[in-house]
Amino acid sequence: MAGPASAEALLRDMGDAAASKVKREAADIKQMIREEGGDFELAPWDWKHYAERVRKQRYDLDDNETKPYFELNNVLERGVFYTAEKLYGVTMQRRTDLPVYHPDAMSFEMFDCMGESLAIFCLDPYARASKRGGWWMTFYARQSPLLGQNPAVHIVLNVVKPAEGRPTLPSRSDVTTLFHEFGHGLHGMLSNPKYSTLSGTSVARDFLEFPSQINEHWAMYNAVLKNYAIRYETKKPIPQALVDRMKAAETYGAGFHTIEVVKAAYLDLCWHLVAEETAAPPQAQVEEAAMKSFGVGMTEVPPRYHSGYFMYTFSGGYASNYYVYQWARVLDCDEFKWFLENGGLTRENGDHLRACVLSACGSVDANVAYEKFAGRKANTKAFLRINGLLDK
């Protein structure tokens, strides 16, 4: 979707907006250090430790308070599946007759509102010794009308498995990630191009994360949250006061997070703007030039990755494309703003997204698909507002 100039402009806009917030975050941390009698300068390796303590002190919130409301089956069925039904008119039915590769894995079949089968969805929720870490979505089979083939989508999680008889209680972050991965899954299960090579996630790299990130927003949408966030012991819904604290705490640290990822994205672009015939310059020289050009000092907040361990920039499909996460974040925030302006969680809105984006996949240019949906080009304002980066 973006070329070097537009990607760089995006990163500068985000970096400029985050700079003032990260200074306020630094001031909060320095104040805590002083209050505790600390006699040292704030260093990058201190930041996350103290930022989490400031967040907890300010909002009186930790995962142990919210986890009892996030029982996994409720999150999946009354949260993730409920959202898909409201938006797209699809239902998920458990299939215990299908073979699975591990007793923890489970299968579901997706049906449309007319009862027609659309896809198979497999879920492997728990961490175990024989399984690699992380959360991801992949395909067993891609959608293909040409071959008469429905998609089969596989989502892998690594939630800690509880003791026998105890509920599975993922963290707030885990809940968001489940919505995220199911967003990738919807992109695969609702796709409808003629050719399988254009189906599902076969889209421009900087459009790939957009459907998954738009789905994240529904995790904290009040009508969805109140439907699945039920305390497992008492069966009572999550109190509004706790929801308010969760939402207030969400944007704390957004300055640091935005600056570190934007710096890494800018460094990635700088490496790939080195002319092919030029001898590779020293690593430190490239990093210094990149940060100087970007305009935010390295000592205040370092890039998330330095060159020596920046896997994205030197291998795989994300070389020169690390910016895509932020590009997609701008798109998803702008699109969620559109949803809120047009009635929120409704079938009409979901069908519009499905027709313009989810079913089209790689058969339509990503810029055309987005502008057809939103009726406008995306801008950073919604992203900055949602992440608390706009000065009041």
ZAMARGU-4260 file (C-alpha; in steps of 0.2 Angstrom, whole numbers, plus 5000, padded with zeros to 4 digits):
<rodrens>
0) 5000/5000/5000 | 5014/5012/5005 | 5030/5018/4996 | 5046/5024/5006 | 5040/5042/5006
5) 5023/5038/5013 | 5029/5026/5026 | 5042/5038/5032 | 5029/5052/5033 | 5018/5040/5044
10) 5033/5036/5055 | 5037/5055/5058 | 5019/5059/5061 | 5018/5046/5074 | 5035/5050/5082
15) 5031/5068/5083 | 5015/5065/5092 | 5022/5052/5104 | 5037/5063/5109 | 5028/5074/5121
20) 5019/5060/5129 | 5035/5050/5132 | 5043/5065/5141 | 5028/5065/5153 | 5030/5046/5155
25) 5049/5049/5159 | 5044/5063/5172 | 5032/5051/5181 | 5046/5037/5182 | 5059/5049/5188
30) 5047/5056/5201 | 5045/5038/5208 | 5064/5035/5208 | 5066/5051/5218 | 5052/5047/5230
35) 5060/5030/5233 | 5077/5038/5237 | 5085/5033/5220 | 5101/5042/5215 | 5103/5037/5197
40) 5098/5043/5180 | 5084/5034/5171 | 5091/5021/5159 | 5082/5011/5145 | 5083/4995/5155
45) 5074/5004/5170 | 5060/5010/5159 | 5047/4995/5158 | 5050/4990/5176 | 5046/5007/5183
50) 5032/5011/5170 | 5023/4996/5175 | 5024/5001/5194 | 5018/5018/5190 | 5004/5011/5180
55) 4999/5000/5194 | 5000/5014/5207 | 4990/5026/5196 | 4976/5014/5191 | 4977/5001/5205
60) 4975/4987/5192 | 4984/4971/5189 | 4980/4955/5179 | 4975/4945/5195 | 4960/4957/5197
65) 4954/4955/5179 | 4958/4937/5175 | 4943/4929/5185 | 4932/4938/5172 | 4941/4931/5157
70) 4937/4912/5158 | 4943/4905/5141 | 4927/4897/5135 | 4917/4912/5139 | 4930/4923/5129
75) 4929/4912/5114 | 4911/4908/5113 | 4903/4923/5121 | 4916/4935/5115 | 4925/4930/5099
80) 4911/4920/5091 | 4898/4932/5097 | 4906/4946/5089 | 4908/4937/5072 | 4889/4932/5073
85) 4884/4950/5076 | 4894/4957/5062 | 4894/4943/5049 | 4879/4932/5053 | 4890/4917/5055
90) 4889/4904/5069 | 4902/4891/5075 | 4897/4873/5080 | 4909/4862/5089 | 4914/4846/5079
95) 4919/4832/5090 | 4919/4819/5076 | 4934/4827/5067 | 4952/4820/5071 | 4964/4831/5080
100) 4983/4830/5083 | 4982/4832/5102 | 4968/4830/5115 | 4969/4849/5119 | 4965/4854/5101
105) 4947/4856/5096 | 4937/4859/5080 | 4922/4870/5075 | 4912/4872/5059 | 4907/4889/5053
110) 4890/4891/5045 | 4882/4907/5037 | 4864/4913/5042 | 4856/4901/5029 | 4865/4886/5037
115) 4878/4884/5023 | 4895/4877/5029 | 4908/4890/5026 | 4924/4884/5034 | 4932/4873/5047
120) 4941/4881/5062 | 4953/4872/5073 | 4960/4879/5090 | 4975/4873/5100 | 4974/4884/5115
125) 4987/4877/5128 | 5006/4878/5130 | 5015/4862/5132 | 5033/4856/5132 | 5032/4849/5114
130) 5025/4866/5106 | 5034/4881/5101 | 5030/4898/5109 | 5019/4912/5102 | 5002/4914/5095
135) 4998/4912/5076 | 4985/4908/5063 | 4989/4896/5048 | 4979/4887/5035 | 4976/4868/5033
140) 4967/4872/5016 | 4963/4889/5007 | 4946/4894/5000 | 4945/4890/4982 | 4928/4891/4972
145) 4938/4885/4957 | 4941/4869/4967 | 4925/4868/4977 | 4936/4870/4992 | 4931/4878/5009
150) 4945/4885/5020 | 4951/4876/5035 | 4960/4888/5047 | 4971/4884/5062 | 4974/4895/5077
155) 4987/4891/5090 | 4988/4899/5107 | 5000/4896/5122 | 4989/4899/5137 | 4994/4891/5153
160) 4984/4875/5156 | 4976/4875/5173 | 4976/4861/5185 | 4962/4848/5183 | 4945/4855/5187
165) 4951/4873/5187 | 4946/4887/5175 | 4957/4893/5161 | 4960/4912/5165 | 4970/4921/5151
170) 4976/4938/5154 | 4969/4954/5147 | 4983/4954/5134 | 4979/4936/5130 | 4961/4940/5127
175) 4966/4954/5115 | 4978/4942/5106 | 4964/4929/5104 | 4953/4942/5095 | 4968/4947/5085
180) 4972/4929/5078 | 4953/4926/5075 | 4953/4942/5064 | 4966/4933/5054 | 4955/4918/5054
185) 4940/4928/5048 | 4951/4935/5034 | 4953/4917/5028 | 4936/4909/5032 | 4926/4923/5024
190) 4937/4925/5009 | 4929/4923/4992 | 4941/4926/4977 | 4941/4914/4962 | 4959/4909/4965
195) 4966/4902/4981 | 4982/4911/4978 | 4972/4927/4981 | 4962/4921/4996 | 4964/4924/5014
200) 4979/4933/5020 | 4987/4934/5002 | 4987/4953/5002 | 5000/4967/5002 | 5011/4965/5017
205) 5006/4982/5025 | 4988/4977/5023 | 4990/4959/5031 | 4988/4965/5049 | 4973/4976/5046
210) 4959/4963/5048 | 4967/4956/5063 | 4969/4972/5072 | 4952/4979/5068 | 4945/4963/5076
215) 4955/4967/5092 | 4945/4983/5095 | 4929/4972/5099 | 4937/4964/5114 | 4934/4980/5124
220) 4918/4986/5116 | 4906/4987/5130 | 4892/4976/5122 | 4905/4963/5118 | 4914/4964/5135
225) 4899/4963/5145 | 4893/4948/5136 | 4909/4937/5140 | 4917/4945/5155 | 4908/4935/5168
230) 4917/4931/5184 | 4919/4912/5184 | 4914/4909/5203 | 4899/4921/5205 | 4893/4922/5187
235) 4892/4941/5189 | 4897/4953/5175 | 4912/4963/5176 | 4909/4980/5186 | 4909/4996/5176
240) 4921/5003/5188 | 4934/4990/5184 | 4931/4992/5165 | 4934/5011/5167 | 4950/5008/5176
245) 4955/4995/5162 | 4952/5007/5148 | 4961/5022/5157 | 4976/5011/5160 | 4977/5005/5142
250) 4985/5020/5135 | 4998/5022/5149 | 5015/5019/5141 | 5009/5022/5124 | 5022/5036/5121
255) 5037/5024/5125 | 5029/5010/5115 | 5026/5021/5100 | 5043/5028/5100 | 5052/5012/5101
260) 5043/5003/5087 | 5044/5019/5076 | 5062/5020/5079 | 5064/5002/5074 | 5054/5004/5059
265) 5064/5019/5054 | 5080/5010/5056 | 5073/4995/5045 | 5069/5008/5031 | 5086/5016/5033
270) 5095/4999/5030 | 5085/4996/5014 | 5088/5013/5007 | 5107/5010/5006 | 5111/5009/4988
275) 5114/4991/4982 | 5131/4995/4975 | 5137/5004/4991 | 5148/4994/5003 | 5138/4990/5019
280) 5142/5004/5032 | 5146/5000/5050 | 5131/4996/5060 | 5133/5010/5073 | 5135/5022/5059
285) 5118/5017/5051 | 5109/5018/5068 | 5116/5034/5073 | 5112/5042/5056 | 5094/5035/5057
290) 5091/5041/5074 | 5098/5058/5070 | 5087/5060/5055 | 5072/5054/5064 | 5075/5067/5077
295) 5072/5058/5094 | 5088/5054/5104 | 5093/5036/5106 | 5097/5038/5125 | 5079/5043/5129
300) 5071/5028/5121 | 5080/5015/5111 | 5073/5007/5096 | 5064/4990/5100 | 5078/4981/5090
305) 5096/4985/5086 | 5103/4980/5070 | 5113/4965/5077 | 5097/4956/5082 | 5084/4964/5071
310) 5078/4948/5062 | 5064/4957/5053 | 5075/4968/5043 | 5087/4955/5037 | 5077/4939/5034
315) 5059/4934/5030 | 5045/4943/5023 | 5046/4959/5034 | 5063/4965/5027 | 5060/4984/5024
320) 5042/4981/5030 | 5043/4982/5049 | 5033/4998/5048 | 5017/4988/5042 | 5012/4985/5060
325) 5010/5004/5063 | 5003/5007/5045 | 4989/4993/5049 | 4986/5001/5066 | 4982/5018/5058
330) 4970/5009/5046 | 4962/4999/5060 | 4959/5014/5072 | 4953/5024/5057 | 4941/5010/5052
335) 4935/5007/5070 | 4931/5026/5071 | 4920/5023/5055 | 4911/5009/5064 | 4908/5020/5080
340) 4901/5034/5068 | 4890/5021/5059 | 4881/5012/5074 | 4895/5001/5080 | 4892/4982/5081
345) 4879/4979/5068 | 4876/4966/5054 | 4875/4980/5041 | 4892/4987/5046 | 4900/4969/5046
350) 4893/4965/5029 | 4900/4981/5022 | 4918/4976/5029 | 4916/4958/5023 | 4911/4964/5005
355) 4925/4977/5004 | 4939/4969/5013 | 4937/4952/5020 | 4930/4943/5005 | 4940/4952/4992
360) 4957/4948/5000 | 4971/4949/4987 | 4959/4951/4972 | 4957/4970/4975 | 4971/4983/4977
365) 4972/4986/4996 | 4971/5005/4994 | 4955/5003/4984 | 4947/4991/4996 | 4950/5002/5011
370) 4944/5018/5003 | 4929/5008/4996 | 4925/5003/5014 | 4928/5020/5023 | 4924/5032/5009
375) 4940/5041/5013 | 4959/5039/5014 | 4965/5034/5031 | 4974/5047/5043 | 4983/5046/5059
380) 4970/5056/5070 | 4960/5041/5076 | 4976/5031/5080 | 4983/5046/5090 | 4966/5049/5099
385) 4964/5030/5104 | 4981/5029/5110 | 4981/5045/5120 | 4994/5053/5110 | 4985/5069/5106
390) 4988/5084/5118 | 4973/5089/5127
</rodrens>
